[in-house]
Amino acid sequence: MIDALTFWNDEFLETFQSIAYTDEDKFYSTRRDLVLGALSSLPKGHILDVGCGGGHVSEALAKSGWTGEACDFSPKMVDAAKQRLRWPVSKCNATKLSPYSDASFDAVLCLGPAEYVGDAAAVYREAWRVLKPGGMFICAHINALFDLVTCDKFTVEFLINMFPVGERMRPYLEARLSG
């Protein structure tokens, strides 16, 4: 049995890429729209998307006039984002954004990676380090009931019910719950 993070980053990628940010998927499309709305109060600038996944939010930002860079820890997500984006995309740990200089971005997105790395404070410190003074930091952090690492009952039910692909994930998730 593979671990949950490997499953999310590698096994789930193809399914995620096919439904994420589509009309069929309300979770991610709502999150994208909230980000676009929050950033509409800023002049268009240079943004860093930490934990960019397949690059869907960065793609929407580019279409609205932002420039930027993106990074993710999963090589498969980096490859997927590179296919979608014209921005630089790199493999990077969210707790150590060493490829990026201090105060170099007008906005920083961190839509999820903090709960996976085990040191959310380090993720936030790095995001603040690369953010310009007066810039905007947008973070999404799943609450304590959602645990992708152990796949507890709440998490399994959330994934099955929230995502259109939940039923296809059911055998894996239930095996994690019983295992």
N, C-alpha and C positions, 0 to 999 in steps of 0.2 A: 504494500500500500504506500503510495506517495504521500508526502506531507501536504497540508492544506495550502501553504504558500506556493509550492511548486505547482499544485493543481491550478490555483488561481492564475498564476503568471504564465504557465505553459499550456496545460491541458485545456483550460477554459478560453484561451486566447481566440481561437477560431470562432467559437460561439459568441463570445463577447463582441468581436469585430463585426459579426453579422447583424447584431441587434442594437448595440449601444448607440445611443443618441438618435434613434429613429423614432417615428411616431408610435411604434409598437412598445417602446421602452420609455416609460414615464419617469423613472428614477433618474437616469443620467441626463435625459433631455431637460428635465426641470433644473437639475444642478447646473448644467451649461447655461441655461437662460438666467439663472440667479447670478452667476458669475458675470455674464455680459451686462446685466443690469447694474450690478455693483460698480463695475469698471466704467460705466458710461459717464460717471461723474468726474472722471479724470481725463486730461488730454491724452490722446493716443501716445504711447511710448514703447519702451522696451520691457518685456515681461519674461520671467522665468517660470516654467511649468515643471515643478518638482513632482516626480511620480506621474509622468504624463500619460502612462498607459499607451494606448494606440494613437494618441495625439488628437483626439476628437475635439477637446476644448480649445487647444492651441489652434487647430484648423479654423474654428469659428472666430477666434480672436483675430487671426490673420485676415480673415474675410472682412472683419469690421475695422481694419486699419492698424492693428498692433503689429510690431515686430517683436521677435523674441528668440528664445532658446528653450530647449526642453531636455529633460533627463529622466531616466527610469533605471531601476536596479535590474530588471529582467531583460536579458539580451533579446528575447523574442518580442517584448513590447517595444524596445528601442528600434528593432528592425521594422516593426509595423508602423511606428511613428515616422520613421525616416521615409517610408513609402507615401505617407499622407502629407508630410510637411515640407516646406522649402526652408525652414529654419534649421539651424544646427541642432542635432539631437545626439546626446551622449549617454553612455552607461555610467551611472553615478549613484552612490549611496546617499540617501537624503540626510544622513547624519554628518556627512563630510562633503560639502559642496566646494571642495578645493579647486576645481577647475575655474571657479568664478571669483572675481575680485570683490572686495568690500564695496558696498554702496554702488552697485553697478546696474540695478534694475529699478524701474519705476513701479513695478508691481511684481509680486511673487505669489504663485498659486501653489498650494499644497493640498490637493484634493484626495487625501486618503492615505498616503504612505506612513504617516506618523504612527498609526496604530499597529503597523506590521513590523517595525524595526526594533521595538523593545526599549527605545529611548526617545520618547516623543520630545522631551525637553531639548535634546541635541538637535532634532529636526527644526524646532522653532528657533533656537539660537542661530543656526546656520541661515535660515530664511531671513531673519532680522539682519544678520551680518551683510548679506548681499543686497538688501533692500536700501534704496536711497532714502535719505531723510525726507519725510513727508509722503513717502510712497505708500502703497496699499498692499497689505498681506491678507490673502484670502485662504482660509483653511477649512477643510471639512474633516472632522474627526468623528468616527463612529463611536457611539456611546458604549459604556462598559458592558452592556448586555450583549453586544455583538462581538463574538470572538471567532475570527476566522482560523486562528491557530488550532484551537481545540475543537471547533465546530460543535458547540453545545446545542442543546435543543432549541433555544431561542434563535440562534443563528441559522440553524438548518431550516426552521419554519420560515424565517424571514427570507432567506434566499429562494426557497421553493415558491413562496407566495408573492414575492415582490418582482421577480424577474420573469419575463416570458419564457426563459430557458430553464426555469426552476424544475419543472417536471423532468427534463432530460438530465438534470444534475441529481435528481432524487436518489438513485442507487449509490452514487459516490457519497453523498452527504449522509444518508442513513447508515452506510457502512462506517463512516467516521464517528457517528453518534454511538453506535453499538460497539465499536472497536476500542 
